Amino acid sequence: SEGRGGSSGAKFPISLGILVGAFINCADNTGAPNLCIVSGEGMEGPASRRPAAGGGDVVVATVGKANQSSEERDTQQWGTGQQESHRRKDGVFLYCEDNTMVLVMKAK
């Protein structure tokens, strides 16, 4: 997929460890502890390969389990944070403590 960082067309590999259909923890206070990934923006590849997302990708997810106070079950766009570490060109390693997602934009 496009835009994985780098300059002049170089695409640095980012491990895509968050598959479609996975249940991920929610890292914000929307009241949705678990989210199920439905699809993602720019996910492409061979037909035999399951679509996957990496750290920083925007995915479409639904609320798998919700608190009683939260009744939001609409499909929404979420940003992902991956537990697998990723090295930047300046030598900094980026990673999250757990595979998490944060609400980016509500569905209309």
SVG drawing of the C-alpha trace seen along z (x, -y; Angstrom):
<svg xmlns="http://www.w3.org/2000/svg" viewBox="-28 -12 47 30">
<polyline fill="none" stroke="black" stroke-width="0.4" points="0.0,0.0 1.1,-3.6 2.5,-6.1 4.4,-3.9 7.0,-6.6 10.3,-7.3 11.3,-9.6 11.1,-9.4 9.0,-6.3 10.8,-4.1 8.3,-2.0 9.7,-0.8 8.1,2.5 5.8,2.2 4.6,5.5 0.8,5.7 -0.2,7.7 -3.8,6.6 -6.0,8.7 -9.6,8.1 -12.0,9.8 -9.7,9.3 -11.1,7.9 -8.9,5.1 -9.0,3.1 -10.2,-0.5 -7.8,-3.1 -10.1,-6.1 -13.2,-6.9 -15.9,-6.2 -17.3,-3.3 -16.4,-0.6 -13.9,1.8 -13.7,4.2 -13.8,3.4 -14.0,5.7 -12.2,4.7 -14.4,4.8 -12.2,3.3 -9.5,0.7 -8.6,-2.2 -6.1,-1.1 -6.0,2.5 -5.1,4.4 -3.2,7.5 -3.7,11.0 -7.1,12.6 -5.7,15.4 -4.2,13.0 -6.3,11.7 -6.4,7.9 -4.4,6.5 -3.6,3.2 -0.5,1.9 0.3,-0.9 -1.1,-4.2 -3.5,-2.8 -7.2,-3.9 -9.7,-1.1 -13.5,-0.7 -14.6,1.1 -17.7,1.9 -18.2,2.1 -17.9,5.8 -18.9,5.3 -20.2,2.1 -20.8,0.9 -24.4,0.4 -24.1,-3.3 -22.7,-3.3 -25.2,-2.2 -23.0,-3.3 -22.7,-0.3 -22.4,-2.2 -19.5,-1.6 -16.8,-4.1 -13.2,-4.9 -10.5,-4.1 -6.7,-4.7 -4.7,-1.6 -1.6,-1.3 0.4,1.9 2.4,3.7 5.1,4.7 7.9,2.2 8.7,0.1 12.0,-1.7 12.1,-5.2 15.0,-6.5 16.3,-8.5 16.7,-5.4 13.6,-5.8 11.5,-2.7 7.8,-3.2 5.4,-0.7 2.4,-0.5 2.0,1.6 -0.9,3.4 -2.7,3.5 -5.1,0.6 -7.5,-1.6 -8.7,-5.2 -11.8,-6.8 -10.8,-9.1 -14.2,-10.0 -17.8,-8.9 -19.8,-7.5 -22.5,-9.7"/>
</svg>
